[in-house]
Amino acid sequence: MIYLEQFSYLLASVLFIIALKMLGSAKTARKGMQYAMFAMALAIVITLIISGIVGPIQIIIGMVVGGLIGGVVAKRIEMTSMPQMVALFNGFGGIASTLVAYSEYLRYSGAETMDVRVTVILSLFIGTVTLTGSLIAYAKLQGVMPGRPIVLPLHQLLNLLLVVGVVIFGIMNVMEPSVQMWAILIIATAAIFGITFVIPIGGADMPVVIALLNSYSGLAASATGFVLSNNVLIIAGALVGASGLILTQLMCDAMNRSLFNVLFGAVGTDDSTGDAGTGGGEQKTVTRYTAEDVAMIMDTVQSVIIVPGYGLAVAQAQHVLHEMGELLTAKGIDVKYAIHPVAGRMPGHMNVLLAEANVPYDVLYEMDDINDDFQNTDVALIIGANDVVNPSARTKKDSPLYGMPILNVDYARTVMFVKRSMGAGFAGEANPLFFDDKTMMVFGDAKAVITGLVKALKEE
């Protein structure tokens, strides 16, 4: 049986690596997820059978019940709530690691080596931080608590004291493993630190927070794998932890900010409904246009680049947007989609949103691949995006967006915004492009506006 276990773990580990590679492309992501699902199911079943923890009937019941719950949640969840769900899943991974590590701690016989005791402490700490941090991220995304940065008095000193407290309790736990109070204090202190760690991070940085917490959940799982001497858990956790850290760095690069600045810079607003203003200068006005006006313009152009943003997800307009794209293509217009790395509220949000509507992968372009095309494009159509197209990122040095790579929509011959209001983005920075002479502002719910545009295009 030992050979079956090791072979199964090896197969599962290889499938995890292949799946992670396939998740790097929108075309192969679905198959990659299927490989990962099979690998995880294989690892769980083999572990439970070999260990004798539960029998085959319990395994089947558990997998069926869990599968049904996951399937129902996946079917019912709206795309606007996907970031919240990811945050919760990160938290579930964290609490699972904490519970397993604590159960192993309760089984201490007194003969545990130093590395086992230290690993248990790390698993308790990282897992609990991941849980409470993820719950705060969920609350901010869901609107249960304000999305703006919440900075407490002496906030960083408090965080430092909490970390020092965990170190002290950890040392005491290693020296006196039979005293359960130290393990409980580690969990309690870590839970508070998870909260104070995430609440000062604003809405603009939620994609980075989600990626970072995902990495934490992987690190917690890997630490738990060392506690259990389970190779597949070590490998799977390490893969999640490493990929999460890489994704976190990519998100930071996309915003031209360091991870330190994201965690301690306190950037972000409650939502995107604040006054866009003009940056404190002369108050300007914009000319409002209708869907019919947009349709008339579209009838004369040869190329369109569509820039999706969070407003598209809020309005659930991805399907009607795809219909509009097909209508334009049928008219001989070159249609492309420009995807900014931090558009939306989680990494890859726009890719998932458009994939749900069956938008062809070959018309989706990352920022670096399409930015040079805007200067030769007739229309840049922005649906519910703001910060990722704000020219202030290039010129306004006191802006929280300064230095952030943006989509060069202002280089297009005509710029069209579909927005609910003149509100600023999550960074709270006014967008001067709203007032440009070549900009057309169409106000309203994205789905209603695009539906009107589709109707007007069909009537021509």
N, C-alpha and C positions, 0 to 999 in steps of 0.2 A: 504493500500500500504506500510505503514511503516514496517509491519510484513514481507511482501514479500521481502523488501529491506534487512532487518536484517538477514532473513533466507538465502537469496542468498549470502550475505557477509560471513555468517558463513560457508556455504557450500564451497564457494570459498577458504576461509582461510584453511579449513581442507584439501581440495584438494592440495593447495600449500604445506602444510606440508608433505602430503603423497608423492607428486611429488619430493620434495627435498630429502626425504628419499630414494626414488627409484633411484634418480640420483647418489647415492653413489655406485651403482653396474652397470657394463657394461651390464649385462644381462637384467636389468630392466630400464635402462636409457631412452630407446625409449618410453616405456609406461609412464614413469614419465613425459617426455616432453609433451605427449598427455594430461595427466591430468592437467598439468600447463597451456597448451594452452586453454583447455576448461574452467578452472577456471578464467583465465584472460578475456576471451571472455564474460563469464557470468557476471563478475564484471563490465566490461565496458558497456555492454548493459543495465544492471539494473540501473547503475548510470545515464546514459544518459536518460533513460525512466523516472525514478523517478524524476530527476531534471527538466525535460522538456526543457533541453538545445537545443536539436534537436529532430526532429521527426523520426519515423521508417524508412522512405525512406532515410534520410541522414545517419542514422546508417548503413543501409545495403550498401549504396554506399561507405561509408568510409571504412567499413570492407572488401568489395570486392576489392577496389582499393589498400588498404594497404596489403591485402593478396596476391594479384597478384604481387605487387612490391617485397614483401618478398619472395614469391615463386621463382620468376625469379632470384633474387639475390642469393638465396640459391642453385639453380640449376647450376648457372654459376660460382659460386665462386670456385676457386681451393683450395685444402687443404693447399697449401703454403701460401695462402692469408687469411686463417681462423683467425689467430691471429689479423690481421689488421681489419677484419670485427668485431670481438669481441670488439676490442678497440673502433671502431666507434659506436657500439651499446651502450657501456658504456657512450660514449659522448652524444648520443641521449637521454638516460635516464637522464643525467645531465641537458641538455638544456630544456627538458620537465619540470623538476622540477623548474628550474629557471623561465620559462615563466609562469607557473601556479602561483608560489609564487608572481611574479611581478604583474600579473593580479589581484590577491587578494589584493595586496598592493594598487593598483590603486582604489580599491573599498572601501578603508578605509572610515569609517563614523565618526571616531573620538571617538567611544565608545569601541574600541578594548582594550582587557586586555593586561597586560604586557607579559603574556606567548605567546599570539598570535603574538605580535610584534617581540619578540625574535625568535620565530619559523620561521617567515617569513625571518628574517635576516639569520638564519642558512641555510634555504633552498636556498636562493639566493647565499650564499657563497659556500656551498658544491656542489650545482648543477653546478655553473659556473666553479669551480676548476675541477670538473669531466669532463666538456666539453673540456676545453683547454688542460688539462693534457692528456686526451684521444686522442686529435688531435695530440699532440706531440708524443705520443706512436705510433699512426698510422704512422706518418711521419717517425719515426725511423725504424719501421718494414717494411714499404714500400720502404725504401731507398730514400725517398724524401729529408731527411736530414741525416747527418752522424749518425750511430748507436753508435759511441763512446760517452763516457761522455763529455758533454760540460759544463765546469765550468767557470763562469764569475768571474771577480775580485770582491772580497768581497761578494761572492755569498750567503753565509749563513746569513750575515748581511742584505743583500737585502731581503731575505725571511722573516727574523725577522721583518724588517720594514714594509713589506707588511701586515703581520699578525697584527701587532700593528695598522696599518692604518685601517684595516677592523674593528678591535675592536672599534677604535675611531669613525669611521663612523657609526658603529652599534649603539653606545651609543647616538650619535647625532640623528640618525633615530628614536630611541625610544623616545627621548625627544621632537623631532620636526617631527612627522610622516607626516605632511603636506608638508614638504620640500622634493620634489622628488630628489633633487640633492644628498642627502645622499644615497638613494637606488642605484642611478646610479653609485656613487663612489664605493659602496660596490661591485657591479657587475664588474666594470672596474678593481678594485684592485684584486679581486678574479681571474679574467681572466689572469692577469699578473702573479699572484702567481701560477696558474695551470701550466703555461709555465715554470717558473723558478724552480718549484718543480720537474718536470719530466726530463728536459734536462740534468741534471748532472748524470742521471742513464743510465748505459751502457747496451749493448745488452745482456750481460750475465744474467742480472736481469729482463729482460722483462716478464718472467712468473710471477714474484712477482708483478711487476707493474700492469699487467693486472688484477690479482686477487684483488689487493688493490683498483684499480679504479672501479672494479665491486662492491666492498663493498661500496665505496663512492656513487655510483649511487643508491644503496639501501638505504643508510642513507639519501640521498637527497629526495628520494621518501617518506620515512617514515616521514621526517620533513614536507613535503608537505601535507601528510595525516593529520598531526596535524593541519596544517593551514586550511584545508578543513573540519576537523572533520569527516574524512572518515576512518572508522575502517579497511576496507580491504586493503586500501593503506598503512596504518600504519603497519599492520601485514606483508603484502607482502614485503614492504621496509625493515622492521626489519629482516625478514628471509634472504633477499639478503645481507643486511649489515652484519649480524652475520656470515652467511656461507662464505661470501667473506673474512672476517677477519680470520676465522678459516683456510680457504684455504691459505691465505697469510702466516699464521704462519707455516702451513705444508710445504709450499714451502721454507720458511726460514730454517726450521729444515732439509729439504732435502739437503740444501747447507751448513748446519752447520754455518749459519750466522744469526745475529740479524737483525731485521727490520731496526734498526737505521743504521747498517752498509750497508744494501742494499740501503737505501735512500741517504746516505751521503758518501758511500765508493768509488763511481765513478769507478766501475769495469766493464770492457767490451771493446770490440774492434769494429771497423767498421763492420767486417764480419769475415768469417772463412777462408780467403784466404791468410792470412799472413804467413810468413816463420815459420815453426815449429821449426827449429833449433835444438840445443841440450842443450839449457840453457846456452850458452856462453862458453861451453867447446870445446873439440875436435870435429871437424866436422865429422859426420858419414854418411854413405850411407846405403840405404836399397836395398833389392833384390826385383825386380818387378816380379809379377806372373800374369798369365792370367786366364780367366774363365775356360779354359780347365784344367789348373793345379789344380784349386779348385775342379773341378768335379772329378778328379782322387783321390784326398784326400777324398772327400765326399763318394766315393764308398767303402771306407775301414773303415768308422767310424760307431759307434753305437748310438752316441748322439750328438746333435747340439743345442746350445742356440743362438738364433738370437737377436741382440741388435739393435733396430731401432733408428735412430736419425734424425735431421733436414734434412740431405742430402737425406734421403729417401723421405721426403715430397717434396723437391725441384725437384727431378727427377720424381715424381709421379710414384714411383716404387712399391707401395704397392700391386697392383694386381698381377704383375709378381712375387713378393716375395711370395705371398700366393700360387701361382702355384708351385713355387720351393719347398715350405714347404710341399705341398701335394705329390710331386714327391718323396721327401726324406722319408716321412711317408710311402708311398707305398713300398719303399725299405726296410721297417722295422726299419728305423732310428727314434729314439726318438727326436722329434722337439718341442722346447719350445721357447717362446718369453719373454725376460726380459725387463721390462718397468721401467725406472728411472723416479721419480716424476717430474724432471725438464727437461726431454728430449724434444726437440722441442722448440717452442717459445711461448707456452701458456700451462697452466695446462691441463693435459689430452690429449695433442696434439697427442701423439703416439697411445693412445687408440682409439681416433676418427679416425685416419688415417687407422688403421688396421681393425676397425669395418666397414669402408667404403668398404674394400676389402673382407668382410665376413670371416675374420680369426676367427676361433672358440674361444669363450671366455675362454674355459677351458685350452687353451694353453698359455694364457697371464698371466704372473706372475709379481707381484710387486717386487721391489728390495729386501725387507726384506725376502720375501718368497722364492727367488731363489738364493740369493748370496752364500749360502752354497753348492749349486749344481755345481758350476763352477769347483771345484776341482776334481769332478768325471766326467767331461764332456770332450769329445774328441775335439770338436771344438766350439769356441766362434766366431760367425760371426757378425761383427759390420758393420752396414750399415749407413754411414754418421754421426756417433756419434763421439765425441771426449772428451769434458770435463768430461762427466759422466762416462768415463772409464779410466781417466788419473791417473796413480799411484802416480803422484806428490802430489795429494791430501792427501796422507798418510804421506809423508816424507819431502816434501819441505816446510819449515816453512815460507819462504818469498813469497810463491805462493798465488795468490788470491783464489786458489782452496783449500788451506790447511785446513784440517778438514772436508771437504765436503764428505759425504758418497758417495761412488762410487760403480758401478757394478764390481765385482771381476773377470773380464774377464781374467786378467793375471794369474789366477790360473788354467785356462783350459790348456789342453795338447797342443793345437794348437790355435793360435789367428789369425783371418783373418780380415783385414780391407778393406772395399770398400770405397774409397775416390776419390774425384776429384783431390786432390793435397796433398802436405805435409803440408797444412795450419793448423795453430793452431785453437783452438775453440774460442768461443766468449770471454772467459777470457784471451785470448792471451798467454796461457801457453803451452810451448812445451810438447809433449807427448813422454816420453822415451820408451814407449812400442812399438813405431814404429820400433825401432832399436833392439828389442829383437830377439834372435836367433830363437825363436819358432813362430815369427810373420811373416805372409804372407801379403804383401801389394799389393792390386789390384787397380790400378788407372783407373779412368774413371767415366762417368756418371753412377749412381747406376742402373738406369733402363736398360741401355745398357749392363752393366756387368752382372746383374742378368738374363737378357734375354739370353745372351751368355751361362751362366751357365745352364739355363733350357734346352737350345738346346743340350749342351754337355751331360747332364744327360739323355735326351731322346735317344741319339744315343748309349748309352752304353748298 
